[in-house]
Amino acid sequence: MPVLESMVHHGHERVSFLNDPATGLRAIIAVHSTVLGNALGGTRRYHYASEEDAIFDVLRLSEGMTFKAAAADLALGGGKSVILLGDSGEQPTEAQGRAMGRFVQSMNGTYIAAEDVGVSPQFCDWMAQECKHIMGGEAISHGGDPSPWTALGCFNSMKACLRNLGRKVDFTNLSVGVQGCGATGYKLAKLLRAAGAAVMVTDVHVPTMKRAVEELGCVALGNDRNLFTEKLDILAPCAMGGALDHATIEKLNCAIVCGTANNQLLNPHSDGAHLKKRGILYAPDFIVNAGGLIRLGGLHLGMTEAQIDKKVAAIEETMLAVLREAGNSSSTSDAAIVYAKRRIDATRAAKSAKVEQTV
């Protein structure tokens, strides 16, 4: 689908492209919605197979950020940016970070950048040397690594899933499979191990997986086995999106899917319905992984640490409310979108009414 047609279809407000010959930076910023406030979303550095894949990713991610902020009751809109790498091993540079910062600054605050896959607090601080609309750095911008809050929000969502199934909220002897032991996956595995769960891990980066085994006592999956077919209580996708499609869902052998990855369902409507048909409880990803946004968005909005912690804890009740509403929906995924859109539509209606009163 052409870019402009995709924007109209999904309701995007603005998509901007950058080619910076001086640094070789190629990047895209997508602003999905500013109905609730300026759009905050991470910057992803990734080697995409094609430009079309990068556009597809940034459009889906930015739309997800709109729903994530709305479901978390934050006065923020949804946006995202991607940096297209020439190869998967390309190292970040200050020059490119600063060029990306200038790109974000050109949006005049409509888009607020933070960190995502491939971007560190250092890169955020490089961007912040050229832009005042950056979160996630440690020296120039602030907020730091939000992954501990993302992992905690996922852990809280797992509690909601157990409650929804009428099971005791006790991780002792539960089996959990964590796909991806990076920033959030490792921290989630740590929380699960501390709660008594048996955790199986897999990661394309062997040293990362080895760390989870050696430091946390997780069990690494052998090359001849597939985590998505293992018998588990909970499967936690914590890597890249699109891992769940019709074929993988058909082979799942778990009771619950609840992970930190964005856009876990390749086709949200049909794949969500397929999970429900199979009797597998799917925790909608943009509610599960909202902890990181709550952390950085909360700081941006002036919340205290106590207010942020309370909001991350509230993810459990938000998730439970959505799962209960899903009984009348085709899937939990669809129910979550309806839940988020209610707040967006209510805010849009209130703004329209205010404009009419002033005319």
N, C-alpha and C positions, 0 to 999 in steps of 0.2 A: 504494500500500500504506500503511495507517495507520502512524503513527510507532512505536507499541509493537510492532506486528507486524513491522515492519522491523528493530527492535532485536533481537527474538527470532531472526529469520531470519539476521541477520548476526553475532549474538553480542555486541551492545553491552551494556555494563553500566549506562550512565547517560547520559541526555540531559537537559540543563537549558535553560530559556528565560528570557530577561530582557527586560522592558520597563521602561525608566527614564524616566518622564515628565519629570523635571527636565532631562535632557540630550537626550531624543529617541532615546537608544540602544536599539536592538533587536538582540539577540544570542542565539546558541545555542552551547552547549558540548556536545560529544559525546565521551564516554570509551568507547572500544571495548573495551580490555582492559588490566588491570593485573597480569596473570599474571607478567610478567617484571619489573615495577617500575611506579612511577608513570608516568602517561601524559604524554609531552611532544609538543607539536605546535603549529604556528603559528596565529596569529589572522589571518583573511582579512577584509578590508573590501571589499565588492563590492555592486554594484547588481544584484540578482537580479530576473528577470522576475516571479517569484512566490515566495511563502513556501515552496511545495512544492519549488521548485528549490533554495532555500537548505538545506532539510532533507536533500534528496537529496545535495547537495554535502558537507555536514558529515558525514553518515553514511559516505559513500564515502571521504572524505579521512581520517577517523579510523581506519577499518579499514585503509587503506593504511599509516598510520603504525605500526600494530601489526606488520604484515608487514615494514615497512622497518627497524624497530628489531631485530626478531628476526633478519632476514637479515644485518644488520650486527653481530650478536652484542653488542648493548647491553643492559644491565640496565634497560630502559625499556619501558613499555607504549605504547599508541597512543591519541592523542586529538587533537582539533582544535576550533577555534572559528571562527564566522563572525559578522561584523557586517553587518547588512542596511542598505544605504544607500538613502536616499530617491530619489536620482538619481546618475548616474555621475560627476558633477562635484563631489559633496559633499566638502568639505575636512575633514580630521581636526581635532579640537579637543582641548585638554587636558582639558576637562570630560568629554568622552566617553571619552578614554583612561583617566582616573581611574575613571570609572564601570565600564569594562570590567575594570579592575584589581580593583575590589571584587567583581565577579562571579566572577573567577578565584579570588580569596581565599576565597570562599564554598565552594570545593571542597576547602579545607584541604590542599592539596598533592597531591591525587589527580591533578589536571591542572596541568601546567606550560606556560605560554603562551610563545610566541616570535613571530617575525615571519613573515608570508606576504604574498601579494599585497595591496597597498594599505596595508601597515603598515611603518613605518620604525623605525630604532633610537630616534628621538625618541618615537614613539608607545609603544614598549616601555618607555621610561623614565617616560612619563606613567603607564602601568599600574603600574609598579614603585613609584610613590609611594604606592600603596594596597595593594600585594601583594608578598610576598616570593618568590612562585613564578613569576618572570618571567625569561626569558633573551632576549638579543638587543639589549639597550640598550648604551649607552656611558658614561653618567654615573652612573646609579643601579643598574640591572641591568648585566650584562656579557655579552660574547660578540660584540656588534656584528653587522654584516651577514655572514651565513653564505654568501652567494652565490658567493664565490670557491671555496669547498670543494665546493659543489654542482656548479659547472661543471667542476672538476677531476675529480670522481667520474664525471661523464658522459664526459669525455675518456678516462679510464681504462677505462670500459666500452666505448668505441669500439675501444680496443686489443684488448679481449677478443673483441669481435665479429670483428675482422679475423683474429685467431688461430684462432677457431673455424671460420672459413671457409677456413683454410689459406692466408691471404694474408699478405704481408709487413706488419709493423707499421711502415708508412711512409706518412705523410699527404701527402707530396709528390705533387702532381698529382691527388689525390683531390678529387672534387667533393662538397661538403656543403651542404645547404640548412638554414638555421636559421629556424624559424618563431617569431618573437618575439624582439626584441633588447633586452629589459628587463634586469633585474639579472643573471640567470644566462645568458641568451642572448647578451648582449654579451660577457661574460667567456669563454663557450665559444667564440664566434667569434674572440676574441683568441688563445686557445690554439691553435685550428685554423690561423689565419693564420700564427702563429709557427712552426708545424710544417710549413708549406708547402702547406696545402690551399687550394683555390679555394672561396670561401664565398659563397653566394647567400643574401640575407636578405629577410625580409618582416616588417612590423609594422603594426598598425592605427594606431599613433602615428608619424606621418611623421618628426618630429624625431629620434626614437629610431633609426629606420632610417637616416636621413641621417648620424647620428653614426657608425654602423658603417661606412658607405661612406667617409666623409671621414677617419676616424681609423685604420681597419683595412684599407682597400682592399677591402672586400666589394663585391659587386655587388647592387644593389637590384632586386627583381623588379618589372616593370611591372604596371600595373593590369589589363592584358589577359592576364596569365599566372597560372597556378596552381602554386604551389610543390609541391603534392602530386601534380602530374602531370609535373613536370620530371624529366628523366633525371639521376639522381644516384647517387653511390656510397652516401651516407648522408643520410637525412632526420632532422633533429633537431627534433621538436616541443618548443618551449620556452615556449608560451603557456598558455592555459587548457586544461582537460581535455576529453575526449570528442571530440577532433578526428578520431579514427579509427573509422569505422563501416563497415558493409558496402560502401556506395557509394564512399567515399573509398579504401578498401583496394583495391577492384577497379581503380581507376585509377592506383594507385601505380606509379612507374617507377624504383624504387630497389632496392638490394641489402640495405640495412640500415636499420632504424628505431631510433634511439637518441637520446633527448632528455630534457630535464630536467623537462618538465611532469608533473604528477600525473594519474593516471587517464586516460591517453591513449586507452585503448580504451573506447568507449561501452558495449559488452557484452563484458567480459573473456574469457569462455569462447568464445563463438562468433567474436568478432573475432580472438582469438588463433589459433584454429584456421584461420580464413580466411587470415591472414597466412602461416601455415605451408604451407597448401595452395598458395598463390601462390609459394612459394619465397623469401619475404622474411624475413630474420632479424630478429625483434623482440627488443630488449633490454628486459626487464621494468622499468617505470619506477621502482618502489619500490626497486630495487637501484641503478639508474642515478643517481637523485637523492639518495642517502643521505648524500652528503658534508656537506650542511648540518646534518642531524640529528646526524651523527657529531661535527661541530664543536661545536654547542651542547650536545648531550647529553653529549659527552665532558667538556666544561668543567663541566657540572652534576655529573657523577659524579666529578670530581677528577682527570681524566687530564691528563698533561703535554702540551705542544705536540708533542713527539716522538711520543708514543703516539697522538695524534689524527692526525698526518700518516701514521703507519704504517697506521692503520685505513682512512684514505681511499685510500691506495695499494692496500690489500688488496681494494678493490672490484673491481679487475681480475680477481683470482683467484676471488672469489665469483661474479662474473658468468660467468666461463668454466666454473666447476663447474656452474652452473645450466643453461647452454646445452648442456653435454654430457649432463646428465641428461635434457634435454628430448627427446632422441631417442626415448625410450619414452613420451612424453606427447603429449597432443593438441595442446599448444602450449607455447612457452617461458613464457607467462604462467601457465599452470596449474602448470608445473614449479617456477616461482619461489614460488608460494603453498605448494606441498607442501614445498619447502625451508624456508620460514619456519615453517610449522606444525609441522615436526618438532621444532624447538627449543622452541616454545611447549608442545607436548604433553609433551615430555620434562621441562620445568620443572614443569608442572602435576602430572605423575605423581610427581615427586620431592617436591613439597610435600605431596601426599596421603599418600605413604609416611611422611613425617616426622610428620604429624599422627597417623597410625595408631599410630606407635611411642610417641607421648607419651600416648595415651589409656590 
